[in-house]
């Protein structure tokens, strides 16, 4: 039984579930990436002229380079001062990313639920946002706010006290990992918002969170190489800025889909379920 396999060989079972859902995740990721890309492109073309787009490209290349954090921050502040409308574009982009991430989490969890529990849910119902999508969206907005606040605190602390910044970042990551069962709790476990949060905190101890960090990093490092390999030739064929942005978006959403598979496997790994309800 697959439930027993999650208990005895969770990593193998994770890859087995990923193999069965990867094409679905890629298809949904492609659709979401195209939507976000079109909306983002239209927005940027409205607020930036040709010179602004060129400077944005240089800024993006700088962000991906080994330039020190202070120089990157100063460059970004200078760009925003020159193009103040860009300061509105950033929160709008974050909002769009969060709601689309919530959608991908929701539909991928529903697909896994259908795959593992042999539910007869229609494709239309799976792809249509419902109450679970709203719960996941609220959760992600809360987590996003916490993440940005914690990152700002960690970066400021690290600039003055590197060791303290490292410790703060480690504690913050542990706290986030302890909440990762919220999304599968809502979709796979049919839990309420509060019950799912409580279940995740009770199930994922600090010790488990540390182990998940280590093994999760290694697993997704391998997946990152695979995704980069899949997108390497398209990125080499077309070096245009817009195409590179689209590929980055596509890779980002595929990774989110893989994370969804990971947290679903952890939910089943640590949960109490009847084996006969799981697929062979």
C-alpha positions as CSV (number, residue, x, y, z in Angstrom):
1,X,0.0,0.0,0.0
2,X,1.2,3.5,-0.8
3,X,0.5,4.7,2.7
4,X,2.9,2.0,4.1
5,X,5.4,3.1,1.5
6,X,5.3,6.7,2.8
7,X,5.9,5.4,6.3
8,X,8.8,3.1,5.4
9,X,10.4,4.9,2.3
10,X,9.0,8.5,2.3
11,X,11.7,9.8,-0.2
12,X,11.0,7.0,-2.7
13,X,7.2,7.5,-2.3
14,X,7.7,11.3,-2.8
15,X,9.4,10.7,-6.2
16,X,6.7,8.2,-7.1
17,X,3.9,10.7,-6.5
18,X,5.9,13.5,-8.2
19,X,6.3,11.2,-11.3
20,X,2.5,10.7,-11.4
21,X,1.7,14.4,-11.1
22,X,4.7,16.2,-12.8
23,X,3.1,16.6,-16.3
24,X,-0.1,18.0,-14.6
25,X,2.0,20.4,-12.6
26,X,3.9,21.5,-15.7
27,X,0.7,22.1,-17.6
28,X,-0.8,24.2,-14.8
29,X,2.5,26.0,-14.3
30,X,2.7,26.8,-18.0
31,X,-0.8,28.3,-17.9
32,X,-0.2,30.4,-14.8
33,X,3.3,31.5,-16.0
34,X,1.8,32.8,-19.3
35,X,-1.0,34.6,-17.4
36,X,1.4,36.3,-15.0
37,X,3.9,37.1,-17.8
38,X,1.2,38.8,-19.9
39,X,-0.2,40.8,-17.0
40,X,3.3,41.8,-15.8
41,X,4.5,42.7,-19.3
42,X,1.5,44.9,-19.9
43,X,2.0,46.6,-16.5
44,X,5.7,47.3,-17.1
45,X,5.1,48.7,-20.5
46,X,2.6,51.1,-19.0
47,X,5.0,52.5,-16.3
48,X,8.4,52.3,-18.0
49,X,9.7,53.7,-21.3
50,X,12.4,52.0,-23.4
51,X,15.2,53.4,-21.3
52,X,13.5,52.3,-18.1
53,X,13.1,48.7,-19.5
54,X,16.8,48.7,-20.4
55,X,17.7,49.9,-16.9
56,X,15.4,47.3,-15.4
57,X,17.3,44.6,-17.4
58,X,20.6,45.8,-16.1
59,X,19.2,45.9,-12.5
60,X,17.9,42.3,-12.9
61,X,21.4,41.2,-14.1
62,X,22.9,43.0,-11.1
63,X,20.6,41.2,-8.7
64,X,21.8,37.8,-10.1
65,X,25.4,38.7,-9.9
66,X,27.9,38.6,-7.0
67,X,27.5,42.3,-6.3
68,X,27.3,43.0,-2.5
69,X,23.8,43.5,-0.9
70,X,24.3,47.1,-0.1
71,X,25.1,48.0,-3.8
72,X,22.1,46.1,-5.0
73,X,19.8,47.9,-2.5
74,X,21.2,51.3,-3.5
75,X,20.7,50.4,-7.2
76,X,17.1,49.4,-6.6
77,X,16.3,52.5,-4.5
78,X,17.8,54.7,-7.3
79,X,15.7,53.0,-9.9
80,X,12.5,53.5,-7.8
81,X,13.3,57.2,-7.3
82,X,13.7,57.6,-11.1
83,X,10.5,55.6,-11.8
84,X,8.2,56.0,-8.8
85,X,5.4,54.1,-10.4
86,X,7.5,51.0,-10.1
87,X,6.9,51.1,-6.3
88,X,3.2,50.4,-7.0
89,X,4.1,47.7,-9.5
90,X,6.1,45.7,-6.9
91,X,3.2,45.1,-4.4
92,X,0.8,44.4,-7.3
93,X,3.3,41.8,-8.5
94,X,3.6,40.2,-5.1
95,X,-0.2,40.1,-4.8
96,X,-0.5,38.4,-8.2
97,X,2.3,35.9,-7.3
98,X,0.6,35.0,-4.0
99,X,-2.9,34.4,-5.5
100,X,-1.5,32.3,-8.4
101,X,0.7,30.3,-6.0
102,X,-2.4,29.6,-3.9
103,X,-4.2,28.4,-7.0
104,X,-1.3,26.1,-8.0
105,X,-1.1,24.7,-4.4
106,X,-4.8,24.1,-4.4
107,X,-5.2,22.3,-7.8
108,X,-2.0,20.2,-7.3
109,X,-3.2,19.1,-3.8
110,X,-6.6,18.2,-5.3
111,X,-4.9,16.2,-8.1
112,X,-2.8,14.3,-5.5
113,X,-5.9,13.6,-3.5
114,X,-7.7,12.3,-6.6
115,X,-4.6,10.2,-7.4
116,X,-4.0,8.7,-4.0
117,X,-7.6,8.4,-2.7
118,X,-9.3,7.5,-5.9
119,X,-11.8,10.2,-5.6
120,X,-14.1,10.8,-8.5
121,X,-13.7,14.6,-8.5
122,X,-14.4,16.2,-11.9
123,X,-11.6,18.1,-13.7
124,X,-13.8,21.2,-13.7
125,X,-14.2,21.1,-9.9
126,X,-10.5,20.5,-9.5
127,X,-9.5,23.5,-11.5
128,X,-12.2,25.9,-10.1
129,X,-11.2,27.9,-7.0
130,X,-13.3,27.1,-4.0
131,X,-13.2,27.6,-0.2
132,X,-9.9,25.8,0.2
133,X,-8.4,28.2,-2.3
134,X,-9.5,31.1,-0.2
135,X,-8.1,29.5,3.0
136,X,-4.7,28.9,1.2
137,X,-4.7,32.5,-0.1
138,X,-5.2,34.0,3.3
139,X,-2.5,31.7,4.7
140,X,0.0,32.7,2.0
141,X,-0.7,36.4,2.5
142,X,-0.1,36.0,6.2
143,X,3.1,34.0,5.6
144,X,4.3,36.5,3.0
145,X,4.0,39.4,5.5
146,X,5.8,37.4,8.1
147,X,8.5,36.3,5.7
148,X,9.2,39.9,4.5
149,X,9.3,41.2,8.1
150,X,11.6,38.4,9.2
151,X,13.9,38.8,6.2
152,X,14.2,42.5,6.8
153,X,15.1,41.9,10.4
154,X,17.5,39.1,9.5
155,X,19.3,41.2,6.9
156,X,19.6,44.3,9.1
157,X,20.9,42.1,12.0
158,X,23.3,40.2,9.7
159,X,24.8,43.5,8.4
160,X,25.8,44.5,12.0
161,X,26.0,41.2,13.8
162,X,26.5,38.3,11.2
163,X,26.3,35.5,13.8
164,X,23.1,36.9,15.3
165,X,21.6,37.2,11.8
166,X,22.5,33.6,11.0
167,X,20.8,32.4,14.2
168,X,17.7,34.6,13.6
169,X,17.4,33.2,10.1
170,X,17.7,29.6,11.3
171,X,15.0,30.1,14.0
172,X,12.7,31.9,11.5
173,X,13.1,29.0,9.0
174,X,12.2,26.4,11.6
175,X,9.1,28.4,12.5
176,X,8.0,28.5,8.8
177,X,8.7,24.7,8.3
178,X,6.5,23.9,11.3
179,X,3.6,25.4,9.4
180,X,4.1,23.5,6.1
181,X,1.3,21.0,6.8
182,X,-1.4,23.7,6.7
183,X,-2.1,23.5,3.0
184,X,-2.4,19.6,2.7
185,X,-4.3,19.7,6.0
186,X,-7.0,22.0,4.4
187,X,-7.2,20.0,1.1
188,X,-6.2,16.4,1.9
189,X,-7.4,16.5,5.5
190,X,-10.6,18.6,5.0
191,X,-9.6,20.6,8.1
192,X,-10.7,24.1,9.0
193,X,-8.2,27.0,8.9
194,X,-7.5,26.9,12.7
195,X,-7.5,23.1,13.0
196,X,-5.0,22.8,10.1
197,X,-2.6,25.4,11.6
198,X,-2.9,23.6,15.0
199,X,-2.3,20.2,13.4
200,X,0.8,21.4,11.6
201,X,2.4,22.9,14.7
202,X,1.5,19.8,16.8
203,X,2.8,17.4,14.2
204,X,6.0,19.1,13.1
205,X,8.2,19.6,16.1
206,X,11.4,21.7,15.9
207,X,13.4,18.5,15.6
208,X,11.3,17.3,12.7
209,X,11.5,20.7,11.1
210,X,15.3,20.6,11.2
211,X,15.3,17.2,9.5
212,X,12.8,18.3,6.9
213,X,15.1,21.4,6.2
214,X,18.1,19.2,5.6
215,X,16.4,16.4,3.5
216,X,14.2,19.0,1.7
217,X,17.2,21.0,0.7
218,X,18.9,18.0,-0.8
219,X,15.8,16.7,-2.6
220,X,15.0,20.1,-4.1
221,X,18.6,20.7,-5.1
222,X,18.4,17.7,-7.3
223,X,15.0,18.8,-8.6
224,X,16.5,22.3,-9.3
225,X,19.2,20.7,-11.5
226,X,16.5,18.7,-13.4
227,X,14.3,21.7,-14.0
228,X,17.3,23.8,-15.1
229,X,18.3,21.1,-17.5
230,X,14.8,21.0,-19.0
231,X,14.9,24.7,-19.6
232,X,18.6,25.1,-20.5
233,X,18.2,24.8,-24.3
234,X,15.2,27.1,-24.6
235,X,17.1,29.7,-22.6
236,X,20.2,29.4,-24.8
237,X,18.2,29.6,-28.0
238,X,16.4,32.8,-27.1
239,X,18.3,35.4,-25.0
240,X,15.6,38.1,-25.1
241,X,14.8,39.7,-21.8
242,X,11.1,38.9,-21.9
243,X,11.6,35.3,-22.8
244,X,14.1,34.9,-20.0
245,X,11.6,36.4,-17.6
246,X,8.9,33.9,-18.8
247,X,11.3,30.9,-18.4
248,X,12.1,32.1,-14.8
249,X,8.4,32.3,-14.0
250,X,7.8,28.9,-15.5
251,X,10.7,27.4,-13.4
252,X,9.4,29.1,-10.3
253,X,5.9,27.7,-10.6
254,X,7.2,24.2,-11.4
255,X,9.2,24.4,-8.2
256,X,6.1,25.5,-6.3
257,X,4.3,22.5,-7.7
258,X,7.1,20.2,-6.5
259,X,6.9,21.8,-3.0
260,X,3.2,21.0,-3.0
261,X,4.0,17.3,-3.7
262,X,6.5,17.4,-0.9
263,X,4.2,18.8,1.7
264,X,1.5,16.4,0.7
265,X,3.8,13.5,1.1
266,X,4.8,14.8,4.6
267,X,1.2,15.1,5.5
268,X,0.5,11.5,4.6
269,X,3.8,10.4,6.2
270,X,3.0,11.8,9.6
271,X,-0.8,11.5,9.5
272,X,-3.1,8.8,10.8
273,X,-5.0,7.4,7.8
274,X,-6.7,4.1,6.9
275,X,-4.5,2.2,4.4
276,X,-7.5,0.9,2.5
277,X,-8.4,4.4,1.5
278,X,-5.1,4.9,-0.3
279,X,-4.4,3.7,-3.8
280,X,-2.2,0.6,-4.3
